[in-house]
Amino acid sequence: MNGRPLVTIVTPTLNQVEFLESTLRSVVTQSYCSLEYIIIDGGSTDGSLEIIKSYAERYPCITWLSEKDAGQSDAITKGFGMANGTLLAWINSDDLYEPDAVYRIVDHFIKNPDIGMVYGDAWIIDNQGDRLKKYEFTRDFDVWSLVHIWDYIVQPAVFFRRATLENVGGVDPALNWCMDWDLWIRMARVTKTAYLPLCLACSREYRNTKTSTGGAQRLAEIRRLMMKYSENRYFPPRGYWIYYFDTISRSLEDGFISRVFKMMTVHPLIRFLVGKP
């Protein structure tokens, strides 16, 4: 990879006008110049299209499409199908990049030509975009832990080579909640994966995220994924119980009670199983 490789970033979005402009701004203001930005809108009716059109007029790097799709995985797949970059990533329309994220990632790929996927640290932010904390459970890459314990990789902090994505056949369109986790596992089987201990992105947490509202359906998808890759026909790996208690905490109505429950169950269980104090 000589010179400046083209990096393609895809944003799938649907009716997220509250956060969309912040996401777009975090991409188009990156310090890295060789950038292609593809926005796949699922047919928004909340004013999102006006924001997308406004940014597309000002920033030539933006290509966009608005039409009904089959969900987030389908939108991501469409975006990657339009991509020209040799390095790829996607960022959802409620998350953000840190200003030098792409520059730092490209530098790491250039210095490590044998690596096919890189992930970094991320901040957890609230509705207003204020930083709550640094996500504390990201760790050096270990595929066994990724399969059996916990998806410790924060999705917007991940970049990968186009060739790696094509090698594994892309994002699984049948998955609604675990498409990223599933992709990390499949790519780890065909390429070297590296952890870059720098904050590259911000992941927004609030009650209406798809993760927070997935409930029993999300938990069932997690169970199927963990059993598939652990090759256990009868019982999910022990890390499944992290998600079980996490689902309970997300279902609690009162935010304070939910946070206390998570602090008393989910976080200690993660620390115990992952081995972090």
PyMOL commands that set and color helices and strands:
alter all, ss='L'
color gray80, all
select helices_A, chain A and resi 17-28+48-58+72-82+101-111+143-148+155-157+162-168+179-188+210-213+215-230+240-251+255-264+266-274
alter helices_A, ss='H'
color red, helices_A
select strands_A, chain A and resi 7-13+35-41+62-66+87-90+96-97+115-125+131-134+158-161+192-204
alter strands_A, ss='S'
color yellow, strands_A
deselect
rebuild
show_as cartoon
